[in-house]
Amino acid sequence: MDKPICLITGATDGIGKVTATALARKGYAVVLAARNEAKAASVTSEIVASTGNRDVDYLIADLRSLAQLHRLADTFTVRYPRLDLLINNAGIIMPRRVLTEDGYETTFQVNYLAQFYLTQLLLNELEKSSQGRVINLSSSVYRTGKFDLDNLQSERQFSTISAYAASKLCVLLFTIELAQRLESTPVTANAVHPGIVRTPMMRHAPGVFRAISYAALPFSRSPVKGAATSIYLADSPDAAQSSGEYFVNAKVEKIKNAYNTKRNRELLWTLSMKAYQRALPG
């Protein structure tokens, strides 16, 4: 396949759907990773109809299941010759502490660990690209996030906002560490803050998070504007050499969190790699 190939999670709504549509319009072969097959099929047909690009496909996996992610990666590897662009876009906000089938707190797994796991599974495919790119969706709330090993998965105390902020901080720590480990490869990794975006996740946020979301509505942006930085990082030649950066409005922004240290990044990587190895089949 001559077209660049993109896999994007959370692509049936909001920012992800806009990003997938824009890349299809630019000539990418786009693969949607989704958990609802009926919705994925519908959005796939919609993107094909609106862009005229017939190379739009979907694969099914729930990010709350690492086994399903493994099957998705296996299917992708069989179906496609390489991966040029991985966008870890999916996210979740939880009203209470719920464990996944893998035994992890759901916010931690969906927003962070699934990103780590899927990226590791597809690194070989990304390295087959002449210039592979990984884009991880973070959020400016990372600034209030804590890297607390005793409460990394809200073991001691659960707060919707704290769990979400910590997961988005983990995304940034992972992205920086990943970029450093990929320096000798043709693959780059960057993180994105899309802004305060009017998405279904925002409208259906639980408790105090919903109140904050509605208070922010006058300052929020459309999914089209929210997707702009992801699209820039995916397709712009100007972003080809950027790696290990945090982008806001298509510009690099300095990370402001005291937990962003080399020690914490390496520690998170070690813990995540152990989780990754435990989840591998066999």
C-alpha positions, 0 to 999 in steps of 0.5 A: 500500500502506497498510502501512509497508514494510520491507526487511531483509537477513540475515532468514532466521536469527537476529536478522534472522528474529526482527526480520522476524517481529515487524514482520510481526506488527505489520502491516508489509509485510516484504521479506526480502533473502536469498541462498538462495532455497529458504530465503527461500521457506521462512522467508517461508511460516513468517512468513506462517503464524505472523503471519497477515500475507500481505504478506511477500515475498523478494528474492534477492541475495548481498551479496558481489555489488554487481551482485546488490544493484543488481538487488534494488534495481531489483526492489524499486523496481518492486514497491513504491511506497516504502520506510519502513524499511531494516534492514541486518542481514546480517553475516559472519565470515571465517576468511581473506582472500577477495576478492569478485567486486567485488575487495573483502575479503569482511568489508569488503564484506558487513558495511559496503560492501553496507550503504552501497551498498544504502542509496544505491540506495534513498535515493529510495524512503526519501525517499518515506516520511513518516518513513523509517528506516535501521537498521544493525547494528554491534557493540560490538567496534567499540571495537577497530576501526581505520580504517587506510587502508593496511589497511582491507581487510586488505591488509597483514595479515588477522585475523578479529577485526580485520577484523570490528571494523574493518567494524563501526567503518565501519558506525558512521562511515557511520551518523553521516555518513549521518544528517548528510547526511539532516538536511533529509529525513524519513529517519533513520539509527541503528546498533545493537549487538544484544548477544552473541547465540546465532546461527548466525553465532556458532556457526559462527564460525572459529578464535579467534572461535569460542573467544571465542563459546563462552566468552561463551555464559553471558553471551549472549542469545537472538535474541529479546532481540538483536532487541529494539533493532532492533524498538524503533528500527523501530517506536517513536514515541519513536525517530522523531527519533533520528538518527546515534546508537548504540543498546544495549538501546534506549538511546543509548550514547556511541561510544568509539573515537578513529577516530570523527572528522569527517575519518575519517567524510568520508574513508570516505564519499568512498571509499565513494561512489567504490566505489558509482559504479564499481559502477553499471551502464553 
